[in-house]
Amino acid sequence: MTIHQLSGKDSGLFRPLTISNGKITLQHRVVHAPLTRNRGEPLKASTPENPNRIWIPGDLMVEYYSQRATEGGLMISEGIPPSLESNGMPGVPGLFIPEQARGWKRVVDAVHAKGGFIFCQLWHAGRATIPQMTGSPAVCPSASVWDSPTECYSHPPEGSTSPVLYAKHPPVEMTVEHIQTTIADYCAAAKTAIEIGFDGVEIHAGNGYLPEQFLSSNINKREDRYGGTPEKRCQFVFELMSAVAATVGEENLSIRLSPFGLFNQARGEQRLETWSYLCEGLKKSLPALSYVSFIEPRYEQIFDVETKDKFLESWGLADVTLDRFRRIFGSTPFFSGGGWNEENSWGVVESGKYDGMIYGRYYISNPDFVRRLKEKLPLTPYDRTRFYGPFEDNAFHYIDYPTVDQS
């Protein structure tokens, strides 16, 4: 057999992989993506006058993660806000009060009971939220107004059915003190995550959220040590990663990056210069990172491939790949996510291109996705309309997708 003929159980996807600097040995390389599903339980009753702004993981979330956990498999949690101001969507449980910690511990314990591993992805929305959501102004490296006057926040505020325009609620520029407080919030949440049993922490530094807002030249207009050049725009991520590594150990830390993404209006230029400098600095300062996670250049949450290609061409990056970053990180386990399915997954690990592959949408509708991929069984289609709650019936198309045996 040639490399590209190896599929199903014969694929390199089903060979062990060591991460966390030797502490963890995965039994397969089919990684559960971080998937925001907005299925948390509200901490209190919500009214328009006194809206609930905090959610906790409940029974549904415990069941969801348990259903998809596998022996020796790696799951990355949905984005978990480390503070109230960092939350970008309703129904998303953070990790900054004891009730949330107790809820996430139940999730972690359920994954471990199935023999799986789970990392806590920490997520700060930055300017990609509104004051009605957090109770405070959105924050950003600069007070950069949303450059689309018609783009709206994902959910109407409590008691309203009208969408809210981002442009009507510009963010405030973070002071240096606020930046340091934010890093401390990440560290506190990371410390709690390890204490309640998470196997590691992943910093979400992609998709146009706060760390990538620092990296993006169209958003970060600062002229201090955090902006003005590609090198300075990397400073926040360097400080954040260094502080979290000092808190939990670099072997328990990872990062997710989307060097060519456009989500949340990340339209920065100097992509290769910025992210190459970032990755070289991370590899040098934190050589024992557990793994690194990248999003494929042509995968985009809001645009089709054709539209995305036009952006890449306009930047002179028509043929860009993740190969440069793979070389920079060398022996650090390297994961790729974005558009992988039962047709195009084969031969990639064997080729040495990536060490593991991240799957999201098909994991949603196939709780036994690993088995189906391994045995080349048909996949259940996903229902895009049920990706992001909250819904009146949060269980529908969340925990009720059947396994092969059940169907």
C-alpha positions in Angstrom: 0.0 0.0 0.0 1.1 3.6 -0.6 0.8 6.2 2.0 -2.3 7.7 0.5 -4.0 4.3 0.4 -3.8 3.8 4.1 -7.2 4.6 5.5 -9.5 3.5 8.3 -7.8 1.4 11.0 -4.6 1.3 9.0 -4.2 5.0 8.9 -1.6 6.8 11.0 -4.5 8.6 12.6 -4.8 5.5 14.8 -1.3 5.2 16.0 -0.2 6.6 19.4 1.2 10.1 19.9 3.0 11.5 22.8 2.1 15.1 23.9 2.8 17.2 27.0 6.5 16.6 26.8 6.1 12.9 27.4 3.4 13.0 30.1 0.5 12.0 28.0 0.3 9.2 25.3 -2.7 9.5 23.1 -4.0 6.2 21.6 -5.2 8.0 18.4 -4.8 11.4 16.7 -8.4 12.2 16.0 -8.7 15.3 18.2 -12.1 16.7 19.3 -12.1 20.4 18.3 -13.1 23.3 20.7 -16.8 23.7 19.9 -18.8 26.5 21.4 -22.3 25.1 21.8 -23.9 27.6 24.3 -25.6 24.9 26.4 -24.6 26.1 29.9 -27.1 26.6 32.6 -27.8 30.1 33.9 -26.5 30.9 37.3 -29.7 32.8 38.1 -33.1 33.8 36.7 -32.7 36.4 34.0 -34.8 39.6 33.4 -34.2 42.5 31.1 -33.6 44.7 34.2 -31.3 42.2 35.8 -29.9 39.9 33.1 -28.0 36.7 33.9 -24.4 37.0 32.7 -22.9 33.8 34.1 -23.4 30.2 33.1 -22.3 26.9 34.6 -21.8 23.4 33.0 -24.8 21.2 33.8 -26.0 17.7 33.2 -26.3 18.2 29.4 -22.7 19.3 29.0 -21.5 16.4 31.2 -23.4 14.0 28.9 -22.2 15.7 25.7 -18.5 15.4 26.5 -18.9 11.9 28.0 -20.6 10.7 24.8 -17.7 11.8 22.7 -14.8 10.8 25.0 -12.7 7.9 23.8 -10.0 5.7 25.4 -6.7 7.6 24.9 -8.4 10.4 22.9 -7.8 14.1 23.2 -10.7 16.6 23.6 -10.3 20.3 23.6 -13.0 22.1 25.5 -15.2 24.8 24.1 -13.8 28.3 24.7 -14.0 29.0 28.4 -14.0 32.7 29.5 -11.5 33.4 32.3 -13.5 36.5 33.4 -16.9 38.1 33.1 -15.7 40.7 30.7 -14.1 38.1 28.4 -17.3 36.3 27.5 -18.5 36.7 24.0 -21.8 34.7 23.9 -24.7 33.7 26.2 -24.8 30.1 27.4 -21.0 29.8 27.6 -19.7 28.7 31.0 -16.6 30.4 32.2 -14.1 29.4 34.9 -14.0 32.3 37.3 -16.4 31.4 40.1 -16.6 28.2 42.3 -19.9 27.1 40.8 -18.3 27.0 37.3 -15.3 25.1 38.6 -17.5 22.4 40.2 -19.5 22.1 36.9 -16.3 21.8 34.8 -14.9 19.2 37.2 -17.9 17.0 36.5 -17.2 17.3 32.8 -13.5 16.5 33.3 -14.3 13.5 35.5 -16.8 12.2 32.9 -14.1 12.3 30.2 -11.5 10.6 32.4 -14.0 7.9 33.3 -14.0 7.0 29.6 -10.2 6.9 29.5 -9.9 10.2 27.6 -7.9 13.4 28.1 -9.2 17.0 28.0 -7.6 20.4 27.7 -9.3 23.6 28.9 -9.3 26.2 26.1 -9.3 29.7 27.5 -11.1 32.3 25.4 -11.3 36.1 25.7 -13.6 37.7 23.1 -12.0 41.1 23.4 -14.0 43.5 21.2 -16.1 40.6 19.8 -18.8 41.2 22.4 -21.2 43.9 23.5 -21.8 45.7 26.9 -25.2 44.1 27.1 -23.5 40.7 27.3 -20.8 41.4 29.9 -22.1 44.4 31.8 -19.0 46.4 30.9 -17.5 47.9 27.7 -15.9 45.6 25.2 -12.1 45.8 25.4 -9.5 45.8 22.7 -5.8 46.7 22.1 -7.2 49.9 20.6 -10.6 51.6 20.4 -11.0 50.2 17.0 -14.6 50.6 15.7 -16.0 47.6 13.9 -15.4 48.4 10.3 -18.7 47.0 9.0 -21.7 49.3 9.9 -24.2 46.4 9.3 -22.5 43.5 11.2 -24.5 42.5 14.3 -23.7 40.6 17.5 -24.8 37.0 17.4 -27.6 37.1 20.0 -30.2 39.8 20.8 -29.9 41.0 24.4 -32.1 39.6 27.2 -35.7 40.9 26.7 -35.1 42.0 23.1 -35.6 40.5 19.7 -33.6 43.2 17.9 -30.0 42.5 16.8 -27.3 44.9 18.1 -24.8 46.5 15.8 -21.2 46.1 16.8 -20.4 49.5 15.4 -22.7 51.2 17.9 -20.7 49.8 20.8 -17.0 50.5 20.1 -14.5 48.9 22.5 -12.3 50.8 24.9 -8.5 50.7 24.6 -6.9 48.6 27.2 -4.5 50.3 29.5 -1.2 48.6 30.4 -2.6 47.9 33.8 -5.7 46.4 32.3 -3.6 44.2 30.1 -1.7 42.9 33.1 -5.0 42.3 35.0 -6.3 40.3 32.0 -3.2 38.1 32.0 -3.7 37.5 35.7 -7.3 36.4 34.9 -6.0 33.9 32.4 -3.5 32.6 35.0 -6.2 32.2 37.7 -8.5 30.3 35.4 -5.6 28.1 34.2 -4.6 27.3 37.8 -8.2 26.4 38.6 -8.4 24.2 35.4 -5.4 22.1 36.5 -6.6 21.9 40.1 -10.0 20.4 39.0 -8.3 17.9 36.7 -8.0 19.3 33.2 -5.0 17.6 31.6 -3.8 20.9 30.2 -4.7 24.4 29.0 -4.9 25.8 25.5 -4.8 29.5 24.9 -7.2 30.5 22.1 -5.1 33.0 20.1 -7.0 32.8 16.8 -10.3 33.6 15.2 -10.1 37.3 15.8 -10.4 37.1 19.6 -8.3 39.2 22.0 -4.8 37.7 21.4 -5.3 37.9 17.7 -6.7 41.4 18.0 -3.2 42.3 19.3 -1.6 40.5 16.4 -3.8 42.2 13.7 -2.5 45.4 12.3 -6.0 46.6 11.3 -7.2 46.4 14.9 -4.1 47.0 17.0 -3.1 50.7 16.5 -1.1 51.0 19.6 2.3 52.8 19.6 3.7 51.5 22.9 5.4 48.1 23.5 2.3 46.3 22.4 1.9 47.7 18.9 3.4 49.5 15.9 5.4 46.7 14.4 4.9 42.9 13.8 7.3 42.3 16.7 5.6 44.5 19.1 2.1 43.2 18.2 3.3 39.8 19.4 4.3 41.1 22.9 0.9 40.5 24.5 0.8 36.8 23.4 4.4 36.3 24.6 3.6 37.8 28.0 0.4 35.8 28.2 1.9 32.5 27.3 4.9 33.1 29.6 2.7 33.9 32.6 0.4 30.9 32.0 3.4 28.6 31.5 4.8 29.8 34.8 1.5 29.1 36.4 0.8 25.6 35.2 4.0 24.4 33.5 4.8 24.8 29.8 4.3 21.1 29.2 0.7 21.6 30.3 0.2 24.5 27.9 -0.7 24.8 24.2 -1.9 27.5 21.8 -4.3 27.7 18.9 -3.5 30.1 16.0 -5.2 31.1 12.8 -2.4 33.0 10.9 -4.6 33.5 7.8 -8.0 33.9 9.3 -10.6 36.6 8.7 -13.1 35.9 11.4 -14.2 38.8 13.6 -12.7 41.2 11.0 -9.1 40.2 11.5 -7.8 41.9 8.4 -4.3 42.5 9.4 -1.4 42.5 6.9 2.2 41.2 7.3 0.8 37.8 8.1 3.9 35.7 7.5 6.2 38.3 9.2 4.0 38.5 12.3 3.1 34.9 12.8 6.6 33.6 11.9 8.1 36.0 14.5 5.5 34.8 17.0 6.1 31.2 16.5 9.9 31.5 16.5 9.6 33.3 19.8 7.3 30.8 21.3 9.5 27.9 20.2 12.5 29.5 21.7 11.0 30.6 25.0 8.7 27.7 25.6 10.3 24.7 23.8 8.3 22.1 25.9 4.7 23.2 24.9 2.3 20.3 24.9 1.3 20.9 21.3 0.4 23.7 18.9 -2.9 23.9 17.0 -3.4 25.7 13.7 -6.4 26.4 11.4 -5.9 25.6 7.7 -5.3 28.7 5.5 -8.2 28.1 3.2 -10.7 27.2 5.9 -13.0 30.1 7.0 -16.0 30.2 9.2 -17.8 33.0 7.2 -16.5 32.8 3.7 -16.4 30.1 1.0 -13.1 28.9 -0.3 -13.3 31.0 -3.5 -13.8 34.2 -1.4 -11.0 33.2 1.0 -8.6 32.6 -1.9 -9.2 36.1 -3.2 -8.1 37.5 0.2 -5.0 35.2 0.1 -4.1 36.3 -3.4 -4.5 40.0 -2.5 -1.8 39.4 0.2 0.5 37.6 -2.2 -0.2 34.3 -0.4 -2.1 32.4 -3.0 -0.2 29.1 -2.4 0.4 29.5 1.3 0.4 26.5 3.6 1.2 25.8 7.2 4.6 24.2 6.3 6.6 27.2 7.5 5.1 27.0 11.0 5.5 23.2 11.0 9.2 23.7 10.4 9.5 26.4 13.1 8.0 24.2 15.8 10.0 21.1 14.8 9.4 18.3 17.2 6.5 20.1 19.0 3.3 18.1 18.2 1.5 20.0 15.5 -2.3 19.7 14.9 -4.4 21.1 12.0 -8.1 21.8 12.0 -10.4 23.1 9.4 -12.4 21.1 6.8 -11.1 17.6 7.5 -13.5 14.8 6.8 -13.8 11.1 6.0 -12.5 11.7 2.5 -9.4 13.9 2.9 -7.9 12.7 6.1 -6.0 9.8 4.8 -2.2 9.9 4.3 -1.7 13.2 6.0 -0.2 12.0 9.3 1.9 9.4 7.4 3.3 12.1 5.2 4.7 14.0 8.2 2.7 17.1 7.4 0.8 17.0 10.8 0.9 14.9 13.9 -2.8 15.1 14.7 -6.0 16.3 13.1 -8.8 18.3 14.6 -12.5 17.6 13.8 -15.5 19.6 14.8 -18.7 19.5 12.9 -18.8 15.8 12.3 -18.0 15.2 16.0 -21.2 17.1 16.8 -23.5 14.8 14.9 -21.5 11.6 15.5 -20.7 10.9 19.2 -18.9 7.8 18.0 -17.0 9.7 15.3 -13.7 8.0 16.1 -15.1 4.6 15.6 -16.9 5.6 12.4 -13.7 7.1 11.0 -11.7 4.0 12.0 -14.2 1.5 10.6 -15.1 3.7 7.6 -18.8 3.8 8.6 -21.2 6.4 7.2 -21.4 9.7 9.1 -24.6 11.3 10.3 -25.0 14.8 8.7 -24.8 17.7 11.1 -27.5 20.3 11.7 -25.9 23.7 11.4 -29.0 25.5 12.8 -28.3 23.8 16.1 -24.7 24.6 16.5 -25.1 27.7 18.7 -27.7 27.9 21.5 -29.1 28.6 23.9 -32.4 27.0 22.8 -35.6 26.2 24.6 -34.7 22.6 24.1 -31.0 22.5 24.6 -30.8 18.7 24.3 -32.1 18.4 20.7 -29.3 17.8 18.3 -26.9 18.1 21.2 -26.9 14.9 23.2 -29.5 12.9 21.1 -27.5 12.0 18.0 -27.4 8.2 17.9 -24.2 6.0 17.7 -23.9 3.3 15.1 -25.1 0.7 17.6 -28.1 2.8 18.6 -29.1 3.5 15.0 
